[in-house]
Amino acid sequence: MTELPLDDSGSARSTTAGDAVLRPVHEQNAFEETVNRLLQTIRLGLVSPGGALPPERDLAVRLAVSRDTVRDAIKELTAAGYLLSRRGRYGGTFVRDPLPERGRGPATAGEPQPVAASPAEIDDVLGLRSILEVGAARAAASRPLTAAERELLWTSLTETRSVTGDDYRRLDSRLHLVIGELTGSPSLLPLLADNRMRVNRLLDDIPLLDRNIRHSDEQHEAIVIAILTGDAQAADRAMAEHLDGSAALLRGFLG
């Protein structure tokens, strides 16, 4: 699995992609940003439904906030239906399975409310996505990957092809973040994660189309094979084609 791995106590350990999301927040909006970071961790698939979040003390250190702030954020997300707490030896804070439907349940501090995207905003999100993700695919293909990195990438692809519905978008996000992780550039990951959240908010407003999912699966495989074979030009081309397809759907439905 590419989600945050568990340590001996059953809590999620740090990963590069996880660190990109669970990074220090700004003091001015510590609570709101903590809620947002936890939502990103859930929605980007870094902790799957049923999985455990890191302990409160670890979250507080990684986010550079007080444990009270973490506790309040968890309380809000529990009330909103995203998390649940369990006591006892194997207790902790877990992501709900299934997750709540978008647009249902009480509003949560720090979570952006649905607003129709303007054409300029769509262009901005998709333009930045192209710059970040095409470059990431090319860079990942240009690096000598370890056996563990190669297995991580192939497993992420296999998992994405095995699901449908909301799970598909979650694992799709995770696959794209793994590609960013394989570039070896930690500074890139926060940019990818933030942009992916913006992309997902646009995708939430359009239907999942079976034919598009099948096409995306084929494109994902082409991207992954190009990276694994070290063909940077093919990885660049395959990712660009993949993003062009998504952009066409988004502009068609939302433009």
Phi, psi and omega per residue, in radians:
M1 nan 2.606 3.121
T2 -1.720 -0.009 3.129
E3 -1.271 3.034 -3.140
L4 -0.984 2.103 -3.118
P5 -1.242 2.843 -3.092
L6 -1.751 2.535 3.035
D7 -1.561 -2.977 -3.051
D8 -1.120 -0.388 3.141
S9 -1.551 -0.050 3.141
G10 1.602 0.060 3.133
S11 -1.629 2.709 -3.108
A12 -1.217 2.348 3.064
R13 -1.664 2.980 -3.110
S14 -1.290 2.472 2.926
T15 -2.279 2.921 -3.134
T16 -1.076 -0.831 3.122
A17 -1.118 -0.686 3.107
G18 -1.099 -0.704 3.106
D19 -1.101 -0.551 -3.129
A20 -1.141 -0.548 3.134
V21 -1.581 -0.849 -3.111
L22 -1.517 1.144 -3.138
R23 -1.958 2.871 -3.085
P24 -0.946 2.426 -3.132
V25 -1.713 2.976 3.114
H26 -1.454 2.374 -3.057
E27 -1.058 -0.568 -3.033
Q28 -1.078 -0.575 -3.121
N29 -2.283 0.860 -3.000
A30 -1.024 -0.797 -3.107
F31 -1.153 -0.859 -3.102
E32 -1.081 -0.721 -3.138
E33 -1.218 -0.578 3.083
T34 -1.114 -0.774 3.074
V35 -1.028 -0.789 -3.105
N36 -1.110 -0.724 -3.135
R37 -1.146 -0.691 3.108
L38 -1.148 -0.680 3.071
L39 -1.107 -0.698 3.098
Q40 -1.085 -0.742 3.121
T41 -1.008 -0.696 -3.139
I42 -1.292 -0.876 -2.987
R43 -1.313 -0.413 3.078
L44 -1.539 0.064 3.041
G45 1.374 0.235 3.126
L46 -1.239 -0.454 2.902
V47 -2.268 2.096 -3.077
S48 -1.375 2.832 3.012
P49 -0.922 2.273 -3.081
G50 1.627 -0.251 -3.130
G51 -1.465 2.822 -3.096
A52 -1.685 2.418 2.963
L53 -1.304 2.777 2.987
P54 -1.020 2.747 3.106
P55 -1.031 2.735 -3.134
E56 -0.954 -0.734 -3.093
R57 -1.103 -0.662 3.134
D58 -1.229 -0.714 3.103
L59 -1.073 -0.720 -3.133
A60 -1.069 -0.729 3.140
V61 -1.177 -0.798 -3.053
R62 -1.225 -0.578 3.135
L63 -1.587 -0.142 -3.128
A64 1.032 0.790 3.083
V65 -2.276 3.008 3.113
S66 -1.330 2.769 3.078
R67 -1.126 -0.523 3.083
D68 -1.086 -0.695 3.116
T69 -1.121 -0.775 3.093
V70 -1.069 -0.768 -3.105
R71 -1.105 -0.725 3.125
D72 -1.154 -0.686 3.120
A73 -1.128 -0.759 3.112
I74 -1.095 -0.687 3.121
K75 -1.055 -0.763 3.135
E76 -1.138 -0.751 -3.118
L77 -1.261 -0.463 3.029
T78 -1.194 -0.783 3.109
A79 -1.101 -0.559 -3.132
A80 -1.427 -0.090 3.059
G81 1.632 0.183 -3.134
Y82 -1.596 -0.499 -3.050
L83 -2.263 2.821 2.982
L84 -2.534 2.639 -3.117
S85 -1.924 2.479 3.079
R86 -2.218 2.474 3.130
R87 -1.742 2.984 3.074
G88 1.745 -3.055 -3.061
R89 -1.012 -0.669 -3.124
Y90 -1.845 0.497 -3.124
G91 -1.421 -3.097 -3.116
G92 2.569 -2.878 3.105
T93 -1.902 2.179 -3.026
F94 -2.111 2.614 3.047
V95 -1.343 2.316 -3.113
R96 -1.144 2.550 3.080
D97 -2.304 1.917 0.094
P98 -1.472 2.860 3.050
L99 -1.274 2.706 3.099
P100 -1.151 2.629 3.067
E101 -1.175 2.579 3.115
R102 -1.105 2.451 3.106
G103 1.434 0.007 3.120
R104 -1.880 2.716 3.076
G105 1.481 3.045 -3.083
P106 -1.208 2.655 3.092
A107 -1.141 2.546 -3.085
T108 -2.062 2.317 3.111
A109 -1.020 2.351 3.111
G110 1.571 -0.242 -3.130
E111 -1.647 2.142 3.141
P112 -1.037 2.386 3.117
Q113 -1.523 2.616 -3.092
P114 -1.019 2.171 3.091
V115 -2.433 2.369 3.138
A116 -1.080 2.252 -3.124
A117 -1.384 2.427 3.074
S118 -1.393 2.776 3.071
P119 -0.967 -0.648 3.134
A120 -1.145 -0.696 3.122
E121 -1.163 -0.734 3.106
I122 -1.052 -0.783 3.123
D123 -1.071 -0.702 -3.126
D124 -1.136 -0.842 -3.123
V125 -1.070 -0.823 -3.073
L126 -1.279 -0.592 3.093
G127 -1.128 -0.778 3.108
L128 -1.147 -0.679 3.121
R129 -1.028 -0.761 -3.134
S130 -1.085 -0.787 3.141
I131 -1.057 -0.813 -3.064
L132 -1.250 -0.838 -2.951
E133 -1.454 -0.584 3.046
V134 -1.145 -0.758 3.095
G135 -1.093 -0.662 3.134
A136 -1.129 -0.767 3.141
A137 -1.090 -0.759 3.136
R138 -1.116 -0.762 -3.122
A139 -1.159 -0.712 3.125
A140 -1.095 -0.687 3.132
A141 -1.222 -0.369 -3.098
S142 -1.503 -0.168 -3.106
R143 -1.704 2.556 2.960
P144 -1.301 2.026 -3.071
L145 -1.600 2.517 3.063
T146 -1.309 2.924 3.102
A147 -1.064 -0.681 -3.141
A148 -1.157 -0.698 3.123
E149 -1.158 -0.685 3.126
R150 -1.145 -0.715 3.112
E151 -1.156 -0.711 3.110
L152 -1.028 -0.790 -3.115
L153 -1.139 -0.802 -3.103
W154 -1.181 -0.675 3.104
T155 -1.106 -0.717 3.117
S156 -1.079 -0.718 3.093
L157 -1.106 -0.815 -3.107
T158 -1.068 -0.734 3.141
E159 -1.151 -0.683 -3.137
T160 -1.113 -0.672 -3.127
R161 -1.282 -0.221 -3.016
S162 -1.667 -0.016 -3.036
V163 -2.210 2.953 3.103
T164 -2.407 3.091 3.043
G165 1.103 -2.540 -3.102
D166 -1.049 -0.582 3.113
D167 -1.090 -0.567 -3.130
Y168 -1.101 -0.813 -3.111
R169 -1.159 -0.616 3.109
R170 -1.124 -0.831 -3.105
L171 -1.310 -0.503 3.020
D172 -1.070 -0.783 3.100
S173 -1.032 -0.758 -3.085
R174 -1.137 -0.706 3.106
L175 -1.038 -0.790 -3.125
H176 -1.148 -0.610 3.086
L177 -1.216 -0.613 3.088
V178 -1.090 -0.733 3.094
I179 -1.028 -0.748 3.080
G180 -1.089 -0.680 3.128
E181 -1.085 -0.621 -3.082
L182 -1.300 -0.111 3.060
T183 -1.241 -0.355 -3.084
G184 1.363 0.239 -3.125
S185 -1.981 1.665 -3.133
P186 -1.010 -0.538 -3.121
S187 -1.173 -0.400 -3.126
L188 -1.302 -0.562 -2.976
L189 -1.103 -0.737 3.078
P190 -1.049 -0.645 3.111
L191 -1.148 -0.759 3.113
L192 -1.101 -0.780 -3.107
A193 -1.101 -0.792 -3.139
D194 -1.122 -0.751 3.131
N195 -1.151 -0.670 -3.137
R196 -1.116 -0.639 3.077
M197 -1.087 -0.701 3.108
R198 -1.159 -0.719 3.091
V199 -1.079 -0.776 -3.112
N200 -1.102 -0.598 3.108
R201 -1.159 -0.555 3.040
L202 -1.257 -0.750 -3.120
L203 -1.105 -0.528 3.129
D204 -1.089 -0.361 -3.089
D205 -1.646 0.081 3.093
I206 -2.213 2.706 -3.101
P207 -1.313 2.692 2.976
L208 -1.392 2.161 -3.120
L209 -1.875 2.167 -3.060
D210 -0.970 -0.753 -3.111
R211 -1.138 -0.684 3.115
N212 -1.138 -0.678 3.101
I213 -1.083 -0.776 3.118
R214 -1.081 -0.711 3.117
H215 -1.146 -0.736 3.117
S216 -1.076 -0.692 3.106
D217 -1.053 -0.735 3.117
E218 -1.128 -0.733 3.139
Q219 -1.176 -0.709 3.080
H220 -0.997 -0.772 -3.130
E221 -1.092 -0.721 3.124
A222 -1.095 -0.710 3.121
I223 -1.107 -0.832 -3.086
V224 -1.125 -0.773 3.136
I225 -1.092 -0.712 3.113
A226 -1.080 -0.703 3.119
I227 -1.169 -0.774 -3.097
L228 -1.168 -0.518 3.127
T229 -1.601 0.017 3.090
G230 1.256 0.457 -3.127
D231 -1.697 1.588 -3.042
A232 -1.121 -0.680 -3.135
Q233 -1.145 -0.733 3.121
A234 -1.164 -0.653 3.112
A235 -1.139 -0.739 3.084
D236 -1.026 -0.871 -3.083
R237 -1.144 -0.770 -3.102
A238 -1.153 -0.702 3.125
M239 -1.186 -0.710 3.131
A240 -1.067 -0.749 3.117
E241 -1.121 -0.707 3.134
H242 -1.092 -0.815 -3.129
L243 -1.198 -0.582 3.093
D244 -1.088 -0.667 3.123
G245 -1.130 -0.788 3.106
S246 -1.107 -0.715 -3.139
A247 -1.111 -0.672 3.124
A248 -1.100 -0.723 3.107
L249 -1.142 -0.794 -3.110
L250 -1.104 -0.758 3.124
R251 -1.195 -0.566 3.121
G252 -1.188 -0.744 -3.119
F253 -1.405 -0.624 -2.972
L254 -1.876 -0.277 -3.053
G255 -1.283 nan nan
